[in-house]
Amino acid sequence: MSRDIIGRRAARRTGLGVALAGMLLIAATYGMARFGVGLFAPLLAVQRPELAEVLGWAAAAQFTSYSLAALAAARFVDRAPRAGLLLAGAAAALGCLGVAAAGSPTMFVAAVFIGGMGGGFASPALVPVIDAAVPPRASATAQSLVNSGTAAGVIGAGLVASAATSVGPAWVLMGLLCATTAVAAWYSARARADLGHSDRTGPERRSSRTPQPGPWRLLAIPSVAAVFAGTGSALIWTFGPLLLTDAESVATEQAGWLWIALGLGGLLGIFTGALVRHLGTHGGWCSFAGALALASAGVAVSLLTGSTWIAYASMAVFGAGYMGLSGVLILWARNVWPGSAGAGTSMLFIALATGQALGSAGFGLALGAVRPVVLAALAAALLVLCGLAALIRNRQPAT
């Protein structure tokens, strides 16, 4: 067997290990440290009622910290991605431990603020790590695998929330998982001496040690599309289980299974790269936006009919659509800013989070005055607009 064949096989094994480690880091920092607050809200309200009134402030703090971390990451992760991995794990772990110990509203909001930074560091840092470790032909699939970690984390957090009898030990466990996965991701990428110093997308990048962002106008269309996606998806992320249990489509004690259904559907996000190869970035985006719109329409139908199976199916479709859509954002950033994919990912994920914040606030204000069915229909309409936004023509690299 030739040395070239042995070397290629070793590279594939290394790339797979890095991708799996990255997936686990995303699972911990997003699915647990970030979305875990919403999953544990009912238990927090029962065991620590003094925290119930600041859950909204905690969500706002988490959005703010995520955006700040992603903005900071855009400035250094393409040069020092391994540092971003460690920062992601440290912030998420510290935030989880803070939630476990929080006995006052101020401490709770501060802990959630710190924990929210984990995802903001993790996603941008993993983009250049995967690009360096995985062969170019498999890079899109590897990025999709890593991004699907959110779905795995939501499933894990849902199971922990369903089994937990106390908030403290559950959050300590999730904090340990955040720290462990960050070390694993850093360790798997430690041998890549080229990280931060090269890129296989073009000779202009290989000749420079400092990644350079592309023209900002190339991010305009994906940013607008991401804001619409975040706004439309906020209804299910923030209020979906609440609306479905209030309408008695799903029993309150079964609400955790809605999140598990979402996570199981989200595992299909692994195939995002393959879909984008066949349909292109814009075609893939429109497909996943359509899935999200269908999921929101399904929630509206479940609210009207009380159908339990439609509720679970809608959450699963939502998970698949959302993980796929966020995966396309990563690939879109790599296409339009090939010399600075980590920074581009940061900007697009900030746009997505901004839309989620706007949607959560807007739908929250409208809940008392507008029927939930109407809100679900409005969310579906926003997600249709999200898909149409990608069809706007712009002078950017062909996808």
Phi, psi and chi 1 to 4 in degrees:
 res  aa     phi    psi   chi1   chi2   chi3   chi4
   1 MET       -  129.9 -173.0  178.1  -65.7      -
   2 SER   -71.0  158.4   70.2      -      -      -
   3 ARG   -64.6  -32.2  -69.7 -175.5  177.3 -179.6
   4 ASP   -63.6  -42.9  -73.5  -16.9      -      -
   5 ILE   -65.8  -43.0  -65.6  175.9      -      -
   6 ILE   -61.1  -42.4  -66.1  173.8      -      -
   7 GLY   -64.0  -40.0      -      -      -      -
   8 ARG   -66.2  -40.6  -74.8 -163.6  -65.0  -89.6
   9 ARG   -65.4  -40.0  -70.8 -176.8  176.3  177.7
  10 ALA   -64.3  -38.6      -      -      -      -
  11 ALA   -65.2  -39.3      -      -      -      -
  12 ARG   -64.0  -41.9  -76.9 -163.5  -65.3  -90.8
  13 ARG   -64.3  -41.9  -72.4 -165.9  -63.6  -89.7
  14 THR   -63.3  -44.8  -60.4      -      -      -
  15 GLY   -62.3  -40.2      -      -      -      -
  16 LEU   -64.9  -41.0  178.7   60.2      -      -
  17 GLY   -63.0  -42.2      -      -      -      -
  18 VAL   -63.9  -43.1  172.3      -      -      -
  19 ALA   -63.8  -42.6      -      -      -      -
  20 LEU   -65.8  -40.9  -71.9  174.7      -      -
  21 ALA   -63.6  -40.1      -      -      -      -
  22 GLY   -65.0  -39.5      -      -      -      -
  23 MET   -60.1  -43.0  177.4 -174.7  179.0      -
  24 LEU   -66.5  -35.8  -67.7  174.5      -      -
  25 LEU   -65.7  -42.9  178.2   60.2      -      -
  26 ILE   -63.5  -39.7  -66.5  -63.5      -      -
  27 ALA   -58.6  -41.9      -      -      -      -
  28 ALA   -75.6  -46.4      -      -      -      -
  29 THR   -75.2  -34.0   55.0      -      -      -
  30 TYR   -92.2  -61.3  -83.6   82.5      -      -
  31 GLY   -63.9  -28.2      -      -      -      -
  32 MET  -107.0  -65.2  -65.8 -176.0  175.0      -
  33 ALA   -63.2  -35.8      -      -      -      -
  34 ARG   -90.4  -58.4 -170.5  174.4 -179.4 -153.2
  35 PHE   -83.3   -9.8  -65.5  128.6      -      -
  36 GLY   -63.2  -27.3      -      -      -      -
  37 VAL   -62.2  -44.4  173.9      -      -      -
  38 GLY   -66.8  -38.7      -      -      -      -
  39 LEU   -63.4  -37.6  -71.1  170.3      -      -
  40 PHE   -93.3    3.4  -83.0   85.6      -      -
  41 ALA   -54.9  -46.2      -      -      -      -
  42 PRO   -60.9  -42.6  -24.1   35.9      -      -
  43 LEU   -68.8  -37.8 -165.6   58.2      -      -
  44 LEU   -62.5  -42.1  -79.8  166.2      -      -
  45 ALA   -64.8  -33.0      -      -      -      -
  46 VAL   -78.1  -47.8  170.2      -      -      -
  47 GLN   -82.8  -28.7  -64.5 -172.7   -1.9      -
  48 ARG  -133.6   72.7  -57.0  177.2 -172.9  177.5
  49 PRO   -59.6  -22.8   18.1  -30.4      -      -
  50 GLU   -67.3  -15.2   68.0  -83.7    9.6      -
  51 LEU   -92.5  -14.8  -56.2 -178.3      -      -
  52 ALA   -59.1  -38.1      -      -      -      -
  53 GLU   -75.0  -12.2  -66.1 -176.9   -1.0      -
  54 VAL  -110.5   13.6  -63.0      -      -      -
  55 LEU   -61.5  -38.0  -73.5  173.2      -      -
  56 GLY   -64.4  -43.2      -      -      -      -
  57 TRP   -63.8  -36.4  -73.2  105.3      -      -
  58 ALA   -63.6  -41.0      -      -      -      -
  59 ALA   -62.7  -41.5      -      -      -      -
  60 ALA   -64.6  -40.6      -      -      -      -
  61 ALA   -63.6  -38.8      -      -      -      -
  62 GLN   -66.8  -42.8 -167.2  174.1   69.8      -
  63 PHE   -59.5  -44.9  154.5   71.9      -      -
  64 THR   -62.1  -46.2  -57.5      -      -      -
  65 SER   -68.1  -37.5   66.9      -      -      -
  66 TYR   -60.2  -46.6  175.4   87.9      -      -
  67 SER   -64.8  -41.9  -61.3      -      -      -
  68 LEU   -63.2  -41.3  -69.8  174.4      -      -
  69 ALA   -65.8  -42.5      -      -      -      -
  70 ALA   -64.6  -37.9      -      -      -      -
  71 LEU   -65.5  -42.6 -170.5   60.4      -      -
  72 ALA   -65.8  -40.1      -      -      -      -
  73 ALA   -62.5  -34.1      -      -      -      -
  74 ALA   -59.7  -21.5      -      -      -      -
  75 ARG   -89.5  -14.9  -58.6 -177.7   63.7   86.0
  76 PHE  -139.0  -15.8   73.9   85.3      -      -
  77 VAL   -67.4  -27.9  -69.5      -      -      -
  78 ASP   -71.5  -20.2  -74.5  -62.5      -      -
  79 ARG   -94.8  -34.5  -62.3 -171.0  -55.7  -86.6
  80 ALA  -138.6   66.6      -      -      -      -
  81 PRO   -65.5  -31.3   21.6  -32.1      -      -
  82 ARG   -64.2  -34.6  -76.1 -178.3  -68.7 -105.1
  83 ALA   -63.7  -36.5      -      -      -      -
  84 GLY   -63.7  -36.8      -      -      -      -
  85 LEU   -63.1  -45.1  -60.5  178.8      -      -
  86 LEU   -67.6  -39.2  -66.8  178.3      -      -
  87 LEU   -62.8  -39.2  -77.0  171.7      -      -
  88 ALA   -60.7  -48.3      -      -      -      -
  89 GLY   -65.9  -40.9      -      -      -      -
  90 ALA   -65.1  -45.3      -      -      -      -
  91 ALA   -64.7  -46.0      -      -      -      -
  92 ALA   -64.7  -43.1      -      -      -      -
  93 ALA   -64.6  -45.2      -      -      -      -
  94 LEU   -62.6  -40.5 -175.2   59.0      -      -
  95 GLY   -63.4  -43.3      -      -      -      -
  96 CYS   -61.9  -44.7  -72.8      -      -      -
  97 LEU   -64.7  -35.0  -65.2  176.9      -      -
  98 GLY   -64.6  -41.7      -      -      -      -
  99 VAL   -63.1  -40.6  171.7      -      -      -
 100 ALA   -59.2  -35.6      -      -      -      -
 101 ALA   -97.6   -9.9      -      -      -      -
 102 ALA   -60.8  123.9      -      -      -      -
 103 GLY  -117.9   -2.5      -      -      -      -
 104 SER  -134.1  154.3   69.2      -      -      -
 105 PRO   -57.5  -39.8  -28.8   37.4      -      -
 106 THR   -63.1  -45.5  -59.7      -      -      -
 107 MET   -65.2  -37.4 -175.6  177.0  179.7      -
 108 PHE   -64.7  -49.0  174.9   65.2      -      -
 109 VAL   -62.4  -40.4  172.3      -      -      -
 110 ALA   -63.2  -40.9      -      -      -      -
 111 ALA   -65.8  -42.6      -      -      -      -
 112 VAL   -65.1  -37.3  171.4      -      -      -
 113 PHE   -58.9  -47.5 -179.4   90.6      -      -
 114 ILE   -65.6  -45.0  -65.2  170.4      -      -
 115 GLY   -62.3  -33.5      -      -      -      -
 116 GLY   -64.4  -20.7      -      -      -      -
 117 MET   -68.4  -25.0  -67.3 -178.0 -179.9      -
 118 GLY   -56.5  -50.7      -      -      -      -
 119 GLY   -64.2  -35.0      -      -      -      -
 120 GLY   -63.6  -30.0      -      -      -      -
 121 PHE   -85.9  -35.7  -73.7  122.7      -      -
 122 ALA   -67.6  -53.4      -      -      -      -
 123 SER   -59.1  -51.5  -70.0      -      -      -
 124 PRO   -62.6  -35.5  -21.8   34.3      -      -
 125 ALA   -68.5  -33.8      -      -      -      -
 126 LEU   -75.5  -23.9  -77.2  166.9      -      -
 127 VAL   -59.7  -55.5  172.5      -      -      -
 128 PRO   -67.1  -29.6   21.2  -31.9      -      -
 129 VAL   -62.7  -47.9  168.1      -      -      -
 130 ILE   -66.4  -42.0  -63.6  -59.9      -      -
 131 ASP   -59.8  -34.2  -80.3  -14.2      -      -
 132 ALA   -79.4  -31.4      -      -      -      -
 133 ALA   -93.3  -22.0      -      -      -      -
 134 VAL  -109.0  139.3  176.8      -      -      -
 135 PRO   -55.6  144.5  -25.8   34.5      -      -
 136 PRO   -52.6  -39.4  -26.4   34.1      -      -
 137 ARG   -67.9  -20.2   65.0 -178.3  178.5  -81.6
 138 ALA  -107.0    3.3      -      -      -      -
 139 SER   -64.6  -43.0 -177.5      -      -      -
 140 ALA   -63.1  -41.1      -      -      -      -
 141 THR   -64.7  -41.1  -61.3      -      -      -
 142 ALA   -64.3  -41.5      -      -      -      -
 143 GLN   -62.2  -38.3  -63.6  -74.2    3.9      -
 144 SER   -66.1  -39.3  -59.3      -      -      -
 145 LEU   -60.6  -46.3  173.8   64.6      -      -
 146 VAL   -62.0  -45.8  169.7      -      -      -
 147 ASN   -63.9  -30.2 -170.8   64.0      -      -
 148 SER   -70.1   -6.3   68.8      -      -      -
 149 GLY   -57.5  -30.1      -      -      -      -
 150 THR   -57.2  -42.4  -60.2      -      -      -
 151 ALA   -63.7  -44.8      -      -      -      -
 152 ALA   -61.6  -39.6      -      -      -      -
 153 GLY   -67.1  -38.5      -      -      -      -
 154 VAL   -63.4  -40.4  167.6      -      -      -
 155 ILE   -61.8  -47.5  -66.8  172.1      -      -
 156 GLY   -60.8  -45.2      -      -      -      -
 157 ALA   -65.4  -37.1      -      -      -      -
 158 GLY   -63.7  -40.7      -      -      -      -
 159 LEU   -66.4  -41.4  -68.4  172.5      -      -
 160 VAL   -63.0  -43.7  170.9      -      -      -
 161 ALA   -64.0  -36.8      -      -      -      -
 162 SER   -70.0  -33.6  -62.1      -      -      -
 163 ALA   -91.6  -20.3      -      -      -      -
 164 ALA   -70.5  139.5      -      -      -      -
 165 THR  -107.3  -10.3   56.7      -      -      -
 166 SER  -144.6  141.2  178.2      -      -      -
 167 VAL   -66.7  -45.8  170.4      -      -      -
 168 GLY   -55.4  -59.2      -      -      -      -
 169 PRO   -59.2  -35.9  -25.1   35.2      -      -
 170 ALA   -62.4  -44.2      -      -      -      -
 171 TRP   -74.5  -29.4  -80.3   88.5      -      -
 172 VAL   -63.3  -43.9  169.1      -      -      -
 173 LEU   -59.5  -45.3  173.0   61.1      -      -
 174 MET   -67.9  -33.6  -67.8 -166.0  -65.7      -
 175 GLY   -63.9  -41.9      -      -      -      -
 176 LEU   -63.9  -37.7  -68.0  174.6      -      -
 177 LEU   -65.8  -38.2  -71.1  172.5      -      -
 178 CYS   -61.5  -46.2  -70.8      -      -      -
 179 ALA   -65.4  -44.2      -      -      -      -
 180 THR   -64.0  -44.4  -58.2      -      -      -
 181 THR   -68.1  -32.6   55.0      -      -      -
 182 ALA   -65.7  -43.8      -      -      -      -
 183 VAL   -63.3  -40.3  172.0      -      -      -
 184 ALA   -63.2  -42.9      -      -      -      -
 185 ALA   -65.5  -42.5      -      -      -      -
 186 TRP   -63.5  -42.3  173.8   86.0      -      -
 187 TYR   -65.6  -40.4 -175.3   81.2      -      -
 188 SER   -67.7  -24.8   66.9      -      -      -
 189 ALA  -100.1    1.0      -      -      -      -
 190 ARG   -64.5  -29.2   75.4 -164.1 -172.5  -71.6
 191 ALA   -83.4   -5.0      -      -      -      -
 192 ARG   -82.8   92.2  -59.7  -62.1  -49.4 -166.8
 193 ALA   -70.1  -18.3      -      -      -      -
 194 ASP   -85.1   -4.7   55.5  -20.2      -      -
 195 LEU   -60.7  129.7  -85.0  176.3      -      -
 196 GLY    84.5   -5.3      -      -      -      -
 197 HIS  -123.9   -5.8  -56.8  -53.2      -      -
 198 SER  -153.2  165.8   66.7      -      -      -
 199 ASP  -152.0  142.6 -169.3  -76.2      -      -
 200 ARG   -90.7   10.5  -66.4  166.5  -61.3 -175.5
 201 THR   -87.6  -10.7   56.6      -      -      -
 202 GLY   174.6  154.6      -      -      -      -
 203 PRO   -66.0  -29.0   22.7  -33.0      -      -
 204 GLU   -63.3  -32.0   70.6  -79.4   -2.8      -
 205 ARG   -75.9  -37.7  171.3   68.1 -171.5  -89.9
 206 ARG   -66.6  -23.1  -70.8 -167.2  -69.1  -91.7
 207 SER   -86.3   -2.7   64.7      -      -      -
 208 SER  -124.3  139.3  172.6      -      -      -
 209 ARG   -88.2  -11.3  -65.3  176.2   63.3   87.8
 210 THR  -115.1  113.1  -57.1      -      -      -
 211 PRO   -59.2  138.1  -21.6   32.9      -      -
 212 GLN  -117.5  125.1  -63.6  -63.5  -36.9      -
 213 PRO   -62.8  153.5  -19.7   32.2      -      -
 214 GLY   -84.0 -173.8      -      -      -      -
 215 PRO   -60.9  135.6  -21.6   33.0      -      -
 216 TRP   -63.0  -28.2  -73.5   97.7      -      -
 217 ARG   -61.9  -25.6   63.5  179.7  174.9   79.5
 218 LEU   -69.8  -18.4  -63.1 -177.7      -      -
 219 LEU   -92.3   -3.9  -74.7 -177.9      -      -
 220 ALA   -62.3  -52.5      -      -      -      -
 221 ILE   -64.9  -50.7  -70.0  174.7      -      -
 222 PRO   -61.1  -30.3   15.7  -27.9      -      -
 223 SER   -68.4  -44.0  -65.7      -      -      -
 224 VAL   -62.4  -44.5  170.3      -      -      -
 225 ALA   -61.1  -39.4      -      -      -      -
 226 ALA   -66.5  -38.0      -      -      -      -
 227 VAL   -63.8  -44.2  169.9      -      -      -
 228 PHE   -61.8  -41.3  -85.8  114.2      -      -
 229 ALA   -62.6  -44.5      -      -      -      -
 230 GLY   -64.3  -41.8      -      -      -      -
 231 THR   -64.6  -47.0  -54.6      -      -      -
 232 GLY   -69.0  -35.1      -      -      -      -
 233 SER   -78.8  -14.3   65.5      -      -      -
 234 ALA   -62.6  -30.5      -      -      -      -
 235 LEU   -61.6  -46.9 -179.1   71.2      -      -
 236 ILE   -74.1  -41.9  -70.8 -179.2      -      -
 237 TRP   -59.4  -42.0  -89.1  126.5      -      -
 238 THR   -92.7  -40.4  -51.3      -      -      -
 239 PHE  -123.0   -3.4  -56.8  108.5      -      -
 240 GLY   -51.3  -60.7      -      -      -      -
 241 PRO   -60.5  -36.3  -27.1   37.3      -      -
 242 LEU   -61.7  -46.1  177.3   64.0      -      -
 243 LEU   -64.4  -41.8  -64.1  178.6      -      -
 244 LEU   -70.1  -35.5  -69.5  167.8      -      -
 245 THR   -75.4  -37.5   52.9      -      -      -
 246 ASP   -61.9  -35.1  -76.9   -9.1      -      -
 247 ALA   -82.8   -1.4      -      -      -      -
 248 GLU    63.9   24.0  -61.8 -176.3   -8.0      -
 249 SER   -70.7  -32.7  -62.1      -      -      -
 250 VAL  -133.8  137.3  175.8      -      -      -
 251 ALA   -65.3  145.9      -      -      -      -
 252 THR   -57.1  -40.6  -58.4      -      -      -
 253 GLU   -71.3  -10.8   59.3  -88.6   17.1      -
 254 GLN  -101.3    7.0  -60.8  -64.0  -38.6      -
 255 ALA   -61.4  -33.8      -      -      -      -
 256 GLY   -59.5  -29.9      -      -      -      -
 257 TRP   -71.3  -20.5  -71.1   98.2      -      -
 258 LEU   -63.0  -40.3  -70.4  169.1      -      -
 259 TRP   -70.9  -35.7  -68.3  103.1      -      -
 260 ILE   -66.2  -39.7  -66.6  172.4      -      -
 261 ALA   -61.4  -41.3      -      -      -      -
 262 LEU   -59.9  -45.7 -172.9  156.7      -      -
 263 GLY   -66.1  -40.0      -      -      -      -
 264 LEU   -63.0  -42.0  -71.0  172.4      -      -
 265 GLY   -64.2  -36.9      -      -      -      -
 266 GLY   -64.5  -22.0      -      -      -      -
 267 LEU   -62.9  -21.3  -66.9  177.1      -      -
 268 LEU   -67.4  -13.2  -65.6  175.8      -      -
 269 GLY   -60.3  -15.7      -      -      -      -
 270 ILE   -57.1  -29.4  -64.9  171.9      -      -
 271 PHE   -89.8    8.9  -58.4  105.1      -      -
 272 THR   -57.4  -46.3  -59.2      -      -      -
 273 GLY   -59.3  -42.6      -      -      -      -
 274 ALA   -64.2  -41.4      -      -      -      -
 275 LEU   -64.4  -41.9 -176.7   66.2      -      -
 276 VAL   -65.6  -34.2  169.6      -      -      -
 277 ARG   -62.7  -33.5  -80.2 -162.6  -59.2  -87.7
 278 HIS   -84.9  -38.8  -72.7  -72.1      -      -
 279 LEU  -103.9  -14.1  -60.1 -179.9      -      -
 280 GLY    85.7  166.9      -      -      -      -
 281 THR   -60.7  -47.4  -57.4      -      -      -
 282 HIS   -67.4  -40.9  -67.2  179.3      -      -
 283 GLY   -64.9  -41.4      -      -      -      -
 284 GLY   -63.5  -41.7      -      -      -      -
 285 TRP   -61.4  -46.0  178.5  -91.9      -      -
 286 CYS   -62.6  -37.8  -69.9      -      -      -
 287 SER   -63.7  -46.3  -62.0      -      -      -
 288 PHE   -71.8  -34.7  -70.4  122.7      -      -
 289 ALA   -62.7  -39.2      -      -      -      -
 290 GLY   -62.5  -38.6      -      -      -      -
 291 ALA   -63.8  -40.7      -      -      -      -
 292 LEU   -65.6  -40.9  -72.6  176.4      -      -
 293 ALA   -63.1  -40.7      -      -      -      -
 294 LEU   -63.2  -39.6  178.6   63.4      -      -
 295 ALA   -63.2  -43.6      -      -      -      -
 296 SER   -64.8  -39.4  -65.7      -      -      -
 297 ALA   -64.3  -36.6      -      -      -      -
 298 GLY   -63.9  -38.9      -      -      -      -
 299 VAL   -61.7  -41.5  168.0      -      -      -
 300 ALA   -60.2  -42.6      -      -      -      -
 301 VAL   -64.7  -42.0  171.8      -      -      -
 302 SER   -63.6  -38.2 -179.5      -      -      -
 303 LEU   -64.1  -35.5  -67.9  173.3      -      -
 304 LEU   -76.1  -39.2  -78.4  172.8      -      -
 305 THR  -101.6  -16.7   64.0      -      -      -
 306 GLY    76.0   15.1      -      -      -      -
 307 SER   -72.7  123.2  171.5      -      -      -
 308 THR   -74.5  -42.8  -60.1      -      -      -
 309 TRP   -67.4  -32.7   75.7  -94.9      -      -
 310 ILE   -66.9  -36.2  -69.1  178.9      -      -
 311 ALA   -61.6  -49.1      -      -      -      -
 312 TYR   -66.0  -41.7  -76.8  116.8      -      -
 313 ALA   -63.2  -39.8      -      -      -      -
 314 SER   -63.6  -40.7  -62.6      -      -      -
 315 MET   -65.2  -38.8  -66.6  -62.2  -79.2      -
 316 ALA   -65.9  -43.7      -      -      -      -
 317 VAL   -63.6  -39.2  171.4      -      -      -
 318 PHE   -60.6  -44.8  178.4   84.2      -      -
 319 GLY   -59.8  -44.8      -      -      -      -
 320 ALA   -62.9  -44.8      -      -      -      -
 321 GLY   -65.6  -42.1      -      -      -      -
 322 TYR   -69.3  -44.9 -174.5   86.7      -      -
 323 MET   -64.6  -38.2  -58.1  -49.3  163.3      -
 324 GLY   -65.4  -42.4      -      -      -      -
 325 LEU   -63.8  -44.7 -152.1   71.8      -      -
 326 SER   -67.5  -31.2   55.2      -      -      -
 327 GLY   -65.9  -39.6      -      -      -      -
 328 VAL   -62.8  -35.3  173.6      -      -      -
 329 LEU   -58.6  -40.6  -80.7 -178.0      -      -
 330 ILE   -63.0  -46.2  -64.1  173.9      -      -
 331 LEU   -67.0  -34.7  -57.8  178.8      -      -
 332 TRP   -63.9  -43.7 -149.6  -20.6      -      -
 333 ALA   -62.1  -40.1      -      -      -      -
 334 ARG   -65.4  -32.7  -69.2  171.5   65.8 -122.1
 335 ASN   -73.0  -45.2  -74.0  -21.6      -      -
 336 VAL   -86.4  -26.0  -59.7      -      -      -
 337 TRP  -125.1   67.2  -84.8   13.5      -      -
 338 PRO   -62.1  -23.8   23.2  -34.3      -      -
 339 GLY   -87.1   -5.6      -      -      -      -
 340 SER  -154.5   59.9 -166.1      -      -      -
 341 ALA   -65.1  -35.5      -      -      -      -
 342 GLY   -63.5  -43.9      -      -      -      -
 343 ALA   -66.0  -40.9      -      -      -      -
 344 GLY   -62.7  -41.3      -      -      -      -
 345 THR   -61.0  -41.6  -60.3      -      -      -
 346 SER   -56.8  -47.6  -65.3      -      -      -
 347 MET   -63.4  -42.2  -64.0  -61.9  100.8      -
 348 LEU   -71.9  -34.6  -64.4 -174.3      -      -
 349 PHE   -71.7  -30.2  -86.7   38.6      -      -
 350 ILE   -65.3  -41.1  -71.9  172.1      -      -
 351 ALA   -61.8  -42.0      -      -      -      -
 352 LEU   -62.3  -45.3 -177.9   65.8      -      -
 353 ALA   -67.2  -34.6      -      -      -      -
 354 THR   -62.8  -44.1  -61.0      -      -      -
 355 GLY   -61.4  -39.1      -      -      -      -
 356 GLN   -63.8  -40.0  -71.8  172.7  -33.3      -
 357 ALA   -65.1  -45.0      -      -      -      -
 358 LEU   -62.8  -43.2  -67.3  172.9      -      -
 359 GLY   -65.4  -43.1      -      -      -      -
 360 SER   -61.6  -44.5  -65.5      -      -      -
 361 ALA   -65.4  -45.9      -      -      -      -
 362 GLY   -66.1  -47.5      -      -      -      -
 363 PHE   -66.3  -34.4  -74.0  126.3      -      -
 364 GLY   -63.4  -42.0      -      -      -      -
 365 LEU   -67.6  -31.4  -69.8  172.1      -      -
 366 ALA   -86.0  -13.0      -      -      -      -
 367 LEU   -56.8  -40.0  -88.0  179.9      -      -
 368 GLY   -77.5  -19.1      -      -      -      -
 369 ALA  -108.7  -19.4      -      -      -      -
 370 VAL  -122.3  139.6 -179.1      -      -      -
 371 ARG   -61.4  139.4  -67.9  179.3   61.1 -160.2
 372 PRO   -56.7  -33.4  -27.6   35.8      -      -
 373 VAL   -62.1  -40.1  171.7      -      -      -
 374 VAL   -65.8  -39.8  175.6      -      -      -
 375 LEU   -64.3  -40.0  -65.6 -179.5      -      -
 376 ALA   -64.9  -38.8      -      -      -      -
 377 ALA   -65.9  -39.2      -      -      -      -
 378 LEU   -63.8  -41.5  176.0   58.4      -      -
 379 ALA   -60.6  -41.4      -      -      -      -
 380 ALA   -62.3  -40.4      -      -      -      -
 381 ALA   -64.3  -41.6      -      -      -      -
 382 LEU   -62.1  -36.0  -71.9  169.5      -      -
 383 LEU   -73.6  -29.6  -69.2  164.0      -      -
 384 VAL   -65.0  -43.1  169.5      -      -      -
 385 LEU   -61.9  -36.4  -69.8  175.9      -      -
 386 CYS   -57.9  -43.6  148.3      -      -      -
 387 GLY   -68.5  -41.2      -      -      -      -
 388 LEU   -64.7  -31.0  -65.9  176.3      -      -
 389 ALA   -59.6  -31.0      -      -      -      -
 390 ALA   -72.1  -14.2      -      -      -      -
 391 LEU   -85.4   -8.0  -60.2  179.3      -      -
 392 ILE   -65.3  133.1  -60.1  172.4      -      -
 393 ARG   -80.5  140.0  -64.5  -63.1  177.7 -175.6
 394 ASN  -147.1  152.4 -165.6    5.1      -      -
 395 ARG   -80.4   94.4  -65.8  179.6  179.6  178.7
 396 GLN  -145.5  166.6   56.4 -174.4   13.8      -
 397 PRO   -56.8  142.6  -25.5   35.1      -      -
 398 ALA   -62.6  142.4      -      -      -      -
 399 THR  -122.2      -   58.2      -      -      -
